[in-house]
Amino acid sequence: MPVTRKGGDREGRRKGSAPRQIATIVVAVAVALAARSSLADHYVVPSGSMLPTVHEGDRIVVNKLAYGFRLPFTRLFLIEGHGPNRGDVVVLLSPESGIVLLKRVVACPGDTIEVVGGHLVINGRRLPVTDHDGQLMEELGGSLHPVRLTRGGGPDFGPEVIPAGRYLVLGDNRGDSRDGRIFGLVERNAILGQAIASYYRSGELGWFPL
C-alpha cells in the first residue's frame, strides 16, 4: 500500500503555484500597460506653455479613446473616431523630438489659419479675445478659454490652409510656447488623446476641467 507524504504534496503545490503567480502578475502588468497605451493615462505637465489653463507640475487625465481605438503600444488605429476638434486640449508627440507635449488644437483640416500677435484668424474671421476681470479669454470651438498674449503673443504664422490629416496646435501661453508656429503642423496619428482635466495642482487633489 503506497504511503502519501502530506508535506511533499504541500511543497509540490507551492512549487506549482509559483509559475502561476508569476504568470498572473505578468498578465496583469501587460493589461495595465495596454490600457494606458490605448484607453486612458495620466501625464505630468513639465512647462508653463499652457498657462493659465494648465500649470507647470499639474497632473492631468488623458482620454486615449477620444479619437479612436489604437492597437496597444502603436500609433495604428483599429477603430478611427472623429476629431480632434478646434479647442480640444490634446497630448501629442512633438514632430521635432518625439517627446510628449500638451497643446490646444486651433485649426483643423480645411481651415485657413493665420496667427497675428497671438490672435487667431480662422477662415478670414478674427476670433474675439475679451478681458474678463483682468483675464484674457478667447472664444474657440464654441467655448471660452483663457490665454496669455505676453511678449507680443509670440511668433506669427500663416496664412496657411491646413491639409487633410494635419492640425495646428498652440499653447494658451501664446507669448511663451514652443508650438506649431515653430515645429509646424502635426499629423493626426501623433495626437495621442484628449486631456480632460487636471486632478492634482499645487500639492492638492481637485478637478479642473480643461
C-alpha positions in Angstrom: 0.0 0.0 0.0 1.6 3.3 -1.1 2.2 5.9 1.5 1.4 9.6 0.8 3.7 12.3 2.2 1.5 15.3 3.0 4.5 17.6 3.4 5.7 16.7 0.0 2.3 17.4 -1.5 2.3 20.8 0.0 5.7 21.5 -1.3 4.7 20.4 -4.7 1.7 22.6 -4.7 3.8 25.6 -3.6 6.3 24.9 -6.4 3.4 24.6 -8.9 1.7 27.7 -7.8 4.8 29.9 -8.2 4.8 29.9 -12.0 1.1 30.6 -12.0 1.6 33.6 -9.7 4.3 34.9 -11.9 2.2 34.4 -15.0 -0.8 36.2 -13.3 1.5 39.2 -12.4 2.9 39.4 -16.0 -0.6 39.3 -17.5 -1.9 42.0 -15.0 1.1 44.3 -15.9 0.6 43.7 -19.6 -3.1 44.5 -19.3 -2.4 47.7 -17.3 0.2 48.9 -19.8 -2.1 48.1 -22.7 -4.9 50.1 -21.1 -2.6 53.0 -20.6 -1.5 52.8 -24.2 -5.0 52.6 -25.7 -7.6 53.7 -23.2 -6.6 56.2 -20.6 -3.5 57.6 -19.0 -2.2 60.4 -16.8 0.5 63.0 -17.6 2.6 65.4 -15.6 2.9 68.8 -17.2 6.6 69.8 -17.5 6.3 73.5 -18.5 4.1 76.6 -18.4 3.3 76.7 -22.1 -0.4 76.2 -21.4 -0.7 78.8 -18.6 -3.1 79.9 -17.3 -5.2 76.9 -18.2 -2.8 74.3 -17.0 0.0 74.9 -14.5 3.5 73.5 -14.5 3.5 70.4 -12.4 -0.2 69.7 -12.9 -1.2 66.1 -13.3 -3.9 65.6 -16.0 -6.2 62.8 -17.1 -6.0 61.8 -20.8 -8.7 60.1 -22.7 -6.9 58.0 -25.3 -10.2 56.7 -26.7 -11.4 60.2 -27.6 -10.4 59.9 -31.3 -10.4 56.2 -31.8 -9.1 52.9 -30.5 -5.4 52.1 -31.3 -3.6 48.8 -31.4 -1.8 48.8 -28.0 1.8 50.1 -28.0 1.4 51.5 -31.5 0.0 54.6 -33.3 -2.2 52.4 -35.6 -5.9 53.0 -35.3 -8.0 49.8 -35.2 -11.2 52.0 -34.9 -10.8 55.6 -36.0 -13.2 58.1 -34.5 -14.0 61.8 -35.1 -11.8 64.8 -34.4 -9.8 66.3 -32.9 -11.9 69.4 -32.9 -10.9 73.1 -32.6 -10.5 74.0 -28.9 -9.5 70.5 -27.7 -6.6 70.3 -25.4 -4.5 67.3 -26.5 -1.5 65.2 -25.7 0.8 64.7 -28.7 4.2 63.6 -29.8 6.4 66.5 -30.9 7.4 66.4 -34.6 10.8 67.7 -33.6 11.8 65.5 -30.7 9.1 62.8 -30.2 8.6 64.0 -26.6 5.1 64.2 -25.3 3.5 67.7 -25.4 0.3 69.3 -24.2 -1.3 71.9 -26.6 -4.6 73.2 -27.8 -5.9 72.4 -31.3 -6.6 75.7 -33.0 -7.0 74.7 -36.7 -8.3 71.5 -38.4 -8.1 70.1 -41.9 -9.6 72.5 -44.4 -9.2 75.6 -42.2 -7.3 78.6 -43.4 -5.4 79.8 -40.3 -3.3 82.9 -39.5 -1.8 83.9 -36.2 -1.1 87.6 -35.7 0.2 88.8 -32.4 -1.1 85.7 -30.7 -4.6 86.3 -32.1 -6.3 83.7 -34.3 -7.8 84.4 -37.7 -9.7 81.3 -38.9 -11.3 81.3 -42.4 -11.0 85.0 -42.6 -12.6 85.7 -39.2 -10.5 87.1 -36.3 -11.6 85.3 -33.1 -12.5 87.5 -30.3 -10.3 87.9 -27.2 -12.0 89.7 -24.4 -11.0 90.9 -21.0 -12.8 89.2 -18.1 -11.8 90.9 -14.8 -8.2 91.1 -16.0 -8.0 87.7 -17.6 -8.0 87.5 -21.4 -10.5 84.9 -22.7 -10.6 83.5 -26.3 -13.7 82.0 -27.9 -12.7 78.8 -29.8 -14.8 75.8 -30.7 -17.9 77.3 -29.1 -16.4 77.9 -25.7 -14.2 80.3 -23.8 -10.7 79.6 -22.5 -8.0 81.8 -21.0 -5.0 82.9 -23.0 -1.8 85.0 -22.4 -0.5 87.3 -25.0 2.7 88.5 -23.3 5.8 89.2 -25.4 3.6 90.3 -28.3 1.8 87.0 -28.4 4.8 85.1 -29.8 5.7 84.4 -33.5 3.1 84.9 -36.3 2.0 82.1 -38.6 0.4 81.8 -42.0 -2.0 82.3 -43.6 -2.0 78.6 -44.4 -4.6 76.1 -45.5 -4.5 73.0 -43.2 -4.2 69.9 -45.4 -6.0 66.6 -44.7 -4.7 64.7 -41.7 -2.9 67.7 -40.2 -3.6 70.1 -37.3 -2.2 73.3 -35.9 -1.6 73.3 -32.1 -0.7 76.2 -29.9 -0.1 76.8 -26.3 -2.5 79.1 -24.4 0.5 81.0 -23.1 1.0 82.3 -26.7 4.0 84.5 -25.9 6.0 81.7 -24.3 5.1 78.4 -26.1 7.1 76.3 -28.5 4.3 75.1 -30.6 3.0 74.6 -34.2 4.2 78.0 -35.2 7.7 76.7 -34.7 7.6 72.9 -35.4 4.8 73.0 -37.9 1.6 71.0 -38.4 1.1 67.7 -36.6 -0.2 64.5 -38.0 -3.5 63.1 -36.7 -1.8 59.8 -35.5 0.7 61.9 -33.5 -2.2 63.1 -31.3 -2.4 60.5 -28.5 -5.6 61.6 -26.8 -7.7 64.4 -25.3 -6.7 66.0 -22.0 -9.9 66.0 -19.8 -8.9 67.7 -16.6 -6.2 68.4 -14.1 -6.6 66.3 -10.9 -3.6 67.5 -8.9 -2.4 71.1 -8.6 0.0 72.8 -6.2 0.1 69.8 -3.9 -3.7 69.4 -3.7 -6.2 67.0 -5.3 -9.0 68.6 -7.2 -10.8 68.6 -10.5 -10.0 71.3 -13.0 -11.8 70.6 -16.4 -9.9 71.6 -19.5 
